[in-house]
Amino acid sequence: MSSREAPLWWDREVDRAGRPIRPDVRAAAHAIWGSAYRHAQSLISDCSQAADLMETTVTQVSRYLDRGEVEVFSREIGGLLMLSFQRALHRRAAKLKRLETLGGSAELSNHAVDQKWAHQVHARLQLEQIVRLLCDRSRTILALRYAGHTWKETAQLLGESVPALRSAFWRDVTRVKGELNNLRCAQPGGQPQLQQNAATCGTR
């Protein structure tokens, strides 16, 4: 199949967090897309996933070059982009192969959906429980990171160094996880103490 027959991938100017995607990365993606798609054909049967992988790869490479403060169009990046795409493609192919060894689509349909849904619900409930018990500053950090800010940007907004900010945040997360673990082993009366700790940890 020629590159002209390959389906289009969504060439966006900004990523999901609203950050601009570098034009040199987007241009390089268009240049290698035909070869990338043909490579995907040789590895996975559902080639529609190739477009999704290219979108993700473009975003990741763009952020990588921005973090390194590489000047736009200052170097050839087609090779870097293709390498990143191939790595993502091989990871996807390996994942699909693992799923195939578990059984056909008919056997997996109910089990996979139920297991995934249950895992997502459990993870969401656990995350909400942790967030509620974090101190105010840690919740602010988490909100900024979830909004797409890097650790460096978050530290600048809060007027701290990156090492100090990260250390304080993960120390608070560790505290909450420890308290939750203790609560599971303790009597039901432990919840008020957890709430008190969460309310006062910002003043420590």
C-alpha positions as CSV (number, residue, x, y, z in Angstrom):
1,M,0.0,0.0,0.0
2,S,1.4,3.4,-0.9
3,S,1.6,6.3,1.5
4,R,-1.3,8.0,-0.4
5,E,-3.6,5.0,0.5
6,A,-2.8,5.2,4.2
7,P,-5.6,6.7,6.3
8,L,-5.1,10.2,7.7
9,W,-4.0,10.8,11.2
10,W,-5.3,13.8,13.2
11,D,-2.7,16.6,12.8
12,R,-3.5,18.9,15.7
13,E,-1.9,22.2,16.6
14,V,-2.2,21.6,20.3
15,D,-2.1,18.5,22.5
16,R,-4.9,17.4,24.9
17,A,-3.5,19.7,27.6
18,G,-3.6,22.7,25.3
19,R,0.1,23.0,24.8
20,P,1.3,23.8,21.2
21,I,2.7,21.0,19.2
22,R,5.9,21.9,17.4
23,P,5.5,22.5,13.7
24,D,8.8,20.7,12.9
25,V,7.5,17.5,14.6
26,R,4.2,17.7,12.7
27,A,6.1,18.2,9.4
28,A,8.4,15.2,10.1
29,A,5.3,13.1,11.0
30,H,3.8,13.8,7.6
31,A,7.1,12.9,5.9
32,I,7.4,9.5,7.6
33,W,3.7,8.6,7.8
34,G,3.6,6.4,4.7
35,S,6.6,4.3,5.9
36,A,5.2,4.2,9.5
37,Y,1.8,3.0,8.3
38,R,3.4,0.2,6.2
39,H,5.4,-0.9,9.2
40,A,2.2,-1.0,11.3
41,Q,0.6,-3.2,8.6
42,S,3.4,-5.8,9.0
43,L,2.9,-6.0,12.8
44,I,-0.8,-5.5,13.7
45,S,-3.9,-6.5,11.8
46,D,-5.9,-3.4,12.9
47,C,-3.9,-0.7,11.2
48,S,-6.4,2.0,12.3
49,Q,-4.4,2.0,15.6
50,A,-1.4,3.3,13.7
51,A,-3.0,6.8,13.4
52,D,-3.6,6.9,17.1
53,L,0.0,5.9,17.8
54,M,1.3,8.6,15.5
55,E,-0.8,11.3,17.2
56,T,0.6,10.1,20.6
57,T,4.1,9.9,19.4
58,V,4.0,13.4,17.9
59,T,2.8,14.8,21.2
60,Q,5.5,13.0,23.2
61,V,8.4,13.9,20.9
62,S,7.2,17.6,20.8
63,R,7.3,17.8,24.6
64,Y,10.6,16.0,24.7
65,L,12.2,18.6,22.3
66,D,10.6,21.5,24.1
67,R,12.0,20.3,27.5
68,G,15.4,20.1,25.9
69,E,14.9,23.6,24.6
70,V,15.8,22.5,21.0
71,E,15.2,25.2,18.5
72,V,12.4,24.6,16.0
73,F,13.6,23.2,12.7
74,S,17.2,23.3,13.9
75,R,17.8,19.6,13.3
76,E,16.5,16.6,11.4
77,I,14.0,14.8,13.7
78,G,12.4,12.3,11.3
79,G,14.6,9.5,12.6
80,L,13.8,10.3,16.2
81,L,10.1,10.4,15.4
82,M,10.2,7.1,13.5
83,L,12.1,5.4,16.3
84,S,9.6,6.6,18.9
85,F,6.7,5.4,16.7
86,Q,8.2,2.0,16.2
87,R,8.8,1.5,19.9
88,A,5.1,2.4,20.6
89,L,4.0,0.1,17.8
90,H,6.0,-2.8,19.1
91,R,4.6,-2.3,22.6
92,R,1.1,-2.3,21.1
93,A,1.7,-5.4,19.1
94,A,3.1,-7.2,22.1
95,K,0.0,-6.3,24.1
96,L,-2.3,-7.5,21.4
97,K,-0.3,-10.8,21.2
98,R,-0.7,-11.3,24.9
99,L,-4.5,-10.8,24.6
100,E,-4.7,-13.3,21.7
101,T,-3.1,-16.0,23.9
102,L,-5.9,-15.7,26.4
103,G,-8.6,-16.8,23.9
104,G,-10.8,-15.5,21.0
105,S,-12.8,-12.3,21.1
106,A,-16.0,-14.2,22.0
107,E,-14.3,-15.7,25.1
108,L,-12.7,-12.5,26.2
109,S,-15.6,-10.1,25.6
110,N,-17.5,-10.4,28.9
111,H,-14.5,-11.2,31.1
112,A,-12.3,-8.4,29.7
113,V,-15.0,-5.7,30.0
114,D,-16.1,-6.8,33.5
115,Q,-12.5,-7.0,34.8
116,K,-11.5,-3.6,33.2
117,W,-14.6,-1.9,34.5
118,A,-14.1,-3.3,38.1
119,H,-10.4,-2.3,38.0
120,Q,-11.3,1.3,36.9
121,V,-13.9,1.7,39.6
122,H,-11.6,0.4,42.3
123,A,-8.7,2.6,41.1
124,R,-11.0,5.7,40.9
125,L,-12.4,5.1,44.4
126,Q,-8.9,4.6,45.8
127,L,-7.6,7.7,44.1
128,E,-10.5,9.8,45.4
129,Q,-9.9,8.5,48.9
130,I,-6.2,9.5,48.7
131,V,-7.0,13.0,47.3
132,R,-9.4,13.7,50.1
133,L,-6.7,13.0,52.7
134,L,-4.0,15.0,51.1
135,C,-3.2,18.4,52.5
136,D,-4.3,21.5,50.7
137,R,-0.9,22.2,49.1
138,S,-0.6,18.7,47.8
139,R,-4.1,18.9,46.3
140,T,-3.0,22.1,44.5
141,I,0.1,20.4,43.1
142,L,-2.0,17.5,42.0
143,A,-4.5,19.7,40.3
144,L,-1.8,21.6,38.4
145,R,-0.1,18.4,37.3
146,Y,-3.5,17.0,36.2
147,A,-4.1,20.2,34.2
148,G,-0.9,19.4,32.2
149,H,1.7,21.6,33.9
150,T,5.2,20.1,34.3
151,W,6.9,19.8,37.6
152,K,9.0,22.8,36.7
153,E,6.0,24.9,35.8
154,T,4.2,23.9,39.0
155,A,7.2,24.8,41.1
156,Q,7.4,28.2,39.5
157,L,3.7,28.8,40.1
158,L,4.1,27.9,43.7
159,G,7.4,29.6,44.3
160,E,9.4,26.5,45.2
161,S,12.2,24.5,43.7
162,V,11.3,21.3,41.8
163,P,13.2,18.9,44.2
164,A,11.5,20.5,47.3
165,L,8.1,20.4,45.7
166,R,8.3,16.8,44.5
167,S,9.7,15.6,47.8
168,A,7.0,17.3,49.8
169,F,4.2,16.0,47.5
170,W,5.4,12.4,47.5
171,R,6.0,12.5,51.3
172,D,2.4,13.6,51.8
173,V,1.2,10.8,49.4
174,T,3.3,8.3,51.4
175,R,1.7,9.6,54.7
176,V,-1.8,9.1,53.3
177,K,-1.1,5.6,52.0
178,G,0.4,4.7,55.4
179,E,-2.7,6.0,57.2
180,L,-5.0,4.2,54.9
181,N,-3.1,0.9,55.4
182,N,-3.3,1.4,59.2
183,L,-7.0,2.1,58.9
184,R,-7.6,-1.2,57.2
185,C,-6.0,-3.0,60.1
186,A,-7.6,-0.9,62.8
187,Q,-11.0,-0.6,64.3
188,P,-13.7,1.4,62.5
189,G,-13.2,4.4,64.8
190,G,-10.0,5.5,62.9
191,Q,-11.6,7.6,60.2
192,P,-12.0,10.9,62.3
193,Q,-8.3,10.8,63.1
194,L,-7.5,10.6,59.4
195,Q,-9.6,13.6,58.6
196,Q,-7.9,15.5,61.3
197,N,-4.5,14.7,59.9
198,A,-5.5,15.7,56.4
199,A,-6.9,19.0,57.7
200,T,-3.7,19.9,59.7
201,C,-0.9,18.5,57.6
202,G,-0.5,21.8,55.6
203,T,0.6,23.5,58.8
204,R,3.3,21.1,59.7
